[in-house]
Amino acid sequence: MILLKIRIILMIIPFIISCAEMKVEKEGRLDGTLIVYLYSSSNQQDINFTIDGFEIKQKDGEWIKLSEKPLKIRSLDIANNQVLLTESAIREGEYDRVKIRVSDASVRRNEKYHTLALPQPNGEVEIEGTIVNIRDGESIALFLIWNPDKSISNNYLFNPSINIEPQDVSPKTLLLYVTNSGSNYISVIDRFENRVVGIIGVEKNPTSLALSKEQERLYVLNSKSNSISVIDTSQDYVRDKIQFASGIEPIEMAMIPYSDKRNHGKLYIANKGSNDVTVVDTFMKSQLKSIKVGNAPIGVSANPSRQEVYVANSGSNSISVIDSINDTVKATINVDSIPIDIVTVKDSIYAINSGSDSITILDAVTKAVKGRIQAGINPRKGIYSEQYNRVYLSNYSSGEVSFLIPSSAVITRSIKAGEKPVGLAIDESRNRLYITDYSSNKVVVINSVSEVIEKTIMVGKRPYGIISVK
């Protein structure tokens, strides 16, 4: 028996040592996330080229391959749209050079494309830049600025003029924040230039966003981490994290601000898997309560003027009304099939019903049902614009956004808005509507006056929530 025990121990020891070595190796190879965009400041030349390799060099170290997937670039397209070159996990450290490999290039002259000679050696272009420091668990963006007008030498040699710009988000800029649920970071978009200007790493599966009343704190719900990342919007970094214990499958969140505490309030988190709402105090950074509601709650909306929170129970076909003063359910109202989001419009509550392609209109005071509107196919989320007196609805299955006039309860029209539109944000001062397209990894920009798509912006994987700041 003793010999058997000794033999078992001897068999286990190599396994323990192996695990320890794996841990040491893992701890010595910590990963961050690097996102690289290419864009152009000019579109005078019509140049096409293909990037079929991308590498980045550690300071005083080796080159690390990030992508081998060929990517075709056209100067006339990239002048208006960024191209996402790579989104890669990368070892922490300092990096100071980028290398791209070009496999073919051509320029359009006299209505014909002419082949250009490639950079040498082997079509490689090495670009020096500011040192970028990548840390474990952090996300950072690099921007390659290409000038097509200075990229052809001797009329036949393709020698792309590219500079590196590090991430530098200005707090004075009008910004949009987008949760990329499949990438675990936030894309920061400049609304003047309609392009990504930075990223902020958060935790697993970020979905919903809530903004403080002063707009200086942005709260991000990380659905698979049961946590909230607190972003300082004046400097665009994660300044804190709030962990909450209860709740299964948290997906949506809304905020009731405190009147006496700047940038703080109570967050109400709908937990689809546990049929409850978690209440979090952002000042104390702790969970206050768990409130039982209906089955499979998803959508949640706050009404600070009435001190109420509305929860869409998709599995019970009902709306729970929570009194935010004492955090109890004060009413439950039956609506149509699979309510999935709530929009508050003045003295009315609009329950968006995904299963019946409809909207149930409730009186905010009496909580009685006032009417019903037929919506688009599989409506997902809505947002209200007081300036235009419109409710904008994303229709997930049809890939459209609908324009609803609340006063007449009429949908005036629906237009294409990507493949699987979800989240919506509006910039009333600039007449723009922004929609996350969950399927194509883009944000769709719509002119809310002409009601046409102006452009699309490439972001991270499976973009979900979106919010406008300043």
Order of alpha helices (4+ residues) and beta strands (2+ residues): alpha-beta-beta-beta-beta-alpha-beta-beta-beta-beta-beta-beta-beta-beta-beta-beta-beta-beta-beta-beta-beta-beta-beta-beta-beta-beta-beta-beta-beta-beta-beta-beta-beta-beta-beta-beta-beta-beta-beta-beta-beta-beta
